[in-house]
Amino acid sequence: MVEGKASKHEKAAAKKAKKAKAEQGKTKRAAAKRAGSKRTRRSYFPVDAPSVARAVEEGVLMSRTALTMATMNNIIIGAVRDKVDYNPEQIAEFVEAELHQLTLEQAGLAEHMKNLQLEFPPLPKKSRTIADYQWLTQRRVTYSALASELYRLQSDPEFIAEAVDASQKWAWSELARAIEGRLDVAADLRSSPDYAAERDERMRELREVDLQALADAKALDDAAG
């Protein structure tokens, strides 16, 4: 009687172990299937690396132009409106801050592409959704790569120095052109019968540009150069 009970208990234990082993095998097969599915999904959306590299190169050039224009405007406003002496170190800080902002913009675009991918996943039987997902993948990688490159340039002293120098040259060129334009207008007006009557207004406009401040800033820059 005892042996019968033991045999029955052993059979139940063996059956339970067999069931557990079967469940374990089922779990492993499901995990392998999911892993294979992930590999397959990734293979659907390869990234065109040369295209990304070209886009990053072009993006850096465009960002540099935008950076130079913003810095040039900052120099002009500082010299003309705020009467601030030209300070290369302060301009370098402005360049770094603007470059940081450009980096955040590209990182934000990459995050936006990622969110769109989560919101609109590809449907295997609909080629249009797969093509759209491929496009989003390419754009996300491109924006992310550009953000990484711009972030790296924030710590590149040579890039910062070149941006400061280019911005300073553009600023002096624009200021010189503005002053020459005003002088040309003044020369043309000398022959006008209203020249004397309008002299006070012209002098007021000319005083809006602090020529001495510009001359001092230019002298400091020439001495530094």
C-alpha positions in Angstrom: 0.0 0.0 0.0 2.9 2.3 0.9 4.7 1.4 -2.3 1.6 2.2 -4.3 1.3 5.6 -2.8 5.0 6.2 -3.4 4.7 5.1 -7.0 1.7 7.4 -7.5 3.6 10.3 -6.0 6.6 9.7 -8.3 4.4 9.6 -11.3 2.8 12.9 -10.4 6.3 14.5 -9.8 7.5 13.2 -13.1 4.5 14.5 -14.9 4.9 17.9 -13.2 8.6 18.0 -14.2 7.7 17.1 -17.8 5.1 19.9 -17.9 7.6 22.4 -16.5 10.2 21.3 -19.1 7.7 21.7 -21.9 6.7 25.2 -20.6 10.4 26.2 -20.5 10.9 25.0 -24.0 7.9 26.9 -25.2 9.2 30.1 -23.5 12.6 29.7 -25.2 11.0 29.2 -28.6 8.9 32.3 -28.1 12.0 34.4 -27.0 13.9 33.2 -30.1 11.0 34.1 -32.3 10.8 37.6 -30.9 14.5 38.0 -31.3 14.3 36.9 -34.9 11.4 39.2 -35.5 13.4 42.1 -34.1 16.3 41.2 -36.4 14.0 41.1 -39.3 12.4 44.4 -38.5 15.8 46.0 -38.3 16.8 44.6 -41.7 13.8 46.3 -43.3 15.2 49.8 -42.4 18.9 50.0 -43.2 20.4 53.5 -43.0 22.2 55.0 -45.9 25.4 56.0 -44.2 27.0 58.0 -47.1 23.8 60.0 -47.3 23.9 60.7 -43.6 27.5 61.8 -43.8 26.7 64.2 -46.7 23.7 65.6 -44.9 25.7 66.2 -41.7 28.4 68.0 -43.7 25.9 70.2 -45.4 24.1 70.8 -42.0 27.4 72.0 -40.4 27.9 74.4 -43.3 24.4 75.9 -43.0 24.7 76.0 -39.2 28.0 77.9 -39.5 26.4 80.4 -41.8 23.5 81.0 -39.4 26.0 81.2 -36.5 28.1 83.8 -38.3 25.1 85.9 -39.2 23.7 85.8 -35.6 27.2 86.7 -34.2 27.7 89.5 -36.8 24.3 91.1 -35.7 25.3 90.8 -32.1 28.6 92.7 -32.8 26.8 95.4 -34.7 24.1 95.9 -32.1 26.7 96.0 -29.4 28.8 98.6 -31.2 26.1 100.9 -32.5 23.2 100.6 -30.1 24.7 99.5 -26.8 28.1 101.3 -27.2 29.9 98.1 -26.1 33.6 97.7 -26.9 34.5 94.7 -29.1 35.6 91.9 -26.9 36.7 88.6 -28.6 36.2 86.6 -25.5 32.6 87.7 -25.0 32.0 87.1 -28.7 33.4 83.6 -28.4 31.0 82.9 -25.5 28.1 84.2 -27.7 29.2 81.8 -30.4 29.3 78.8 -28.0 25.8 79.7 -26.7 24.4 80.0 -30.2 26.1 76.7 -31.2 24.6 75.0 -28.2 21.1 76.3 -29.2 21.6 74.9 -32.7 22.6 71.5 -31.2 19.4 71.4 -29.1 17.3 72.2 -32.2 18.8 69.2 -34.0 18.4 66.9 -31.0 14.8 68.0 -30.7 14.2 67.1 -34.3 15.7 63.7 -33.8 13.5 63.1 -30.8 10.4 64.2 -32.8 11.3 61.6 -35.5 11.6 59.0 -32.8 8.2 59.9 -31.4 6.6 59.7 -34.9 8.1 56.2 -35.3 6.5 55.1 -32.1 3.2 56.6 -33.1 3.1 55.2 -36.6 4.8 51.8 -36.6 5.2 50.0 -39.9 2.6 47.5 -41.1 4.3 44.5 -42.8 1.5 44.1 -45.4 1.5 47.8 -46.3 4.5 49.0 -48.3 3.6 52.7 -47.8 4.0 52.5 -44.0 7.3 50.7 -44.4 8.6 53.4 -46.7 7.4 56.1 -44.3 9.1 54.3 -41.4 12.3 54.0 -43.4 12.2 57.7 -44.2 11.7 58.5 -40.5 14.6 56.3 -39.5 16.9 58.0 -42.0 15.9 61.5 -40.8 16.2 60.5 -37.1 19.7 59.2 -37.6 20.7 62.3 -39.6 19.4 64.8 -37.1 21.0 62.8 -34.3 24.4 62.7 -36.1 24.2 66.4 -36.8 23.4 67.2 -33.2 26.4 65.1 -32.1 28.7 66.9 -34.5 27.5 70.4 -33.4 28.0 69.3 -29.8 31.6 68.3 -30.6 32.2 71.6 -32.3 31.3 73.5 -29.1 34.6 72.2 -27.6 36.6 72.9 -30.8 38.6 76.1 -30.1 39.7 76.3 -33.8 36.1 76.3 -35.0 35.0 78.8 -32.4 38.0 81.1 -33.3 37.2 80.9 -37.0 33.5 81.7 -36.4 34.5 84.8 -34.3 36.9 86.0 -36.9 34.4 85.6 -39.8 31.7 87.3 -37.8 33.9 90.2 -36.9 35.0 90.8 -40.5 31.4 90.7 -41.7 30.4 93.1 -39.0 33.1 95.7 -39.9 32.2 95.3 -43.6 28.5 96.0 -42.9 29.3 99.0 -40.7 31.7 100.4 -43.3 29.1 100.0 -46.0 26.4 101.7 -43.9 28.7 104.7 -43.1 29.8 105.0 -46.7 26.2 105.0 -47.8 25.3 107.8 -45.4 28.3 109.8 -46.6 27.3 109.4 -50.2 23.8 110.6 -49.4 25.3 113.6 -47.6 27.5 114.4 -50.6 24.5 114.3 -52.9 22.5 116.6 -50.7 25.1 119.3 -50.6 23.8 120.5 -54.0 20.2 120.5 -52.8 18.6 123.9 -52.0 17.2 122.3 -48.8 20.7 121.2 -47.6 21.1 123.9 -45.0 17.6 123.6 -43.7 17.9 119.8 -43.2 21.4 119.9 -41.8 20.2 119.5 -38.2 18.3 116.3 -39.0 21.2 114.8 -40.8 23.6 115.6 -37.9 21.1 113.9 -35.6 21.1 110.8 -37.7 24.8 110.7 -37.9 25.2 111.0 -34.2 23.2 107.7 -33.9 26.3 106.0 -35.1 29.1 106.4 -32.5 32.0 106.8 -34.9 34.5 107.1 -32.0 33.4 103.9 -30.5 33.7 102.1 -33.8 37.1 103.6 -34.3 38.3 102.5 -30.9 36.9 99.0 -31.4 38.6 98.8 -34.8 41.9 100.0 -33.3 41.7 97.4 -30.5 41.0 94.7 -33.1 43.9 95.7 -35.3 46.2 95.7 -32.3 45.1 92.3 -31.3 45.5 91.0 -34.8 
